[in-house]
Amino acid sequence: MTFIARATALTIRDFPVVNASLDGDQIIFRREINLGVAVALEQGLIVPVIRRADERSMLDLCRTVQDL
């Protein structure tokens, strides 16, 4: 899981158009790379966000994912 999160964050950094959204006719490029990680609970599914995932080390990402 951590390898996928890290690879995703670094790829988004290299291809910022993937982290963009449309607002009418304008394309808005997001500077921060935040990843949502789906977590299944007995009550249902939640999606906590790992903020600035591209700036985190592999160990930090691993700890964050495990905490989720």
Secondary structure, 3 states (H helix, E strand, C coil): CHHHHHHHHHHHHHCHHHHEEEECCEEEECCCCCEECCEEECCEEECCEECCHHHCCHHHHHHHHHHC
